[in-house]
């Protein structure tokens, strides 16, 4: 963490995707899980993509851990890979050509962490999620629940101040969603940052500490 402030995410912006325009403000403090709710098409995924840096703001600003990552008036834009944000998308986006261990260690290796150290840190997190035995499997060999936990581990391994989750349970069968939620809650108990969780599901939103409504 860059500081001990409780402020992690502060954002007030507009962004545009095609003809769709999102105007919103949102904040999240350390140790908060903020559930973002709203009807389909209201812009929940656009919100996540804008904070993550996949969509630039057309007005306003975004700060993460007191670092401005996007500000329209100053023409400041920090690329996604430099925003120090963990993101898990609906389809998880695991690297198909990498093993589970390599997927989780990817961010560490990108930051030039020695291979052996990165492997140790990745295995520790896989163990936290109860999937250490899957380390050598490829993504195509995983169930939906297993892939989701790998994606979460990959997002958390760098200990980012902010974790963004875009409908992380939507692709899972109803029978495994409860277990997946418990796994996430357990992992977040030791997480020192803030989490923004986009969901349309009441059970998913129930794990949040606060709700942010888009309308």
Buried (B, 14 or more C-beta within 10 A) or exposed (E): BEEEEEBBBBBBBBBBBEEEEBBBEBBBBBBBBBBBBBEEEBBBBBBBBBBBBBBEBBEBBBBBBEBBBBBBEEEEBBEEEEBBBBBBBBEBBBEEEBBBBBBBBBBBBEEEBEEEEBBEBBBEBBEBBEBBEBBEBBBEEBEBBBBBBBBBBBBBBBBBBBBBBBBBBBBBEEEBBEEBBEBBEEBBEEBEBBBBBBBBBEEBBEBBEEEBEBE
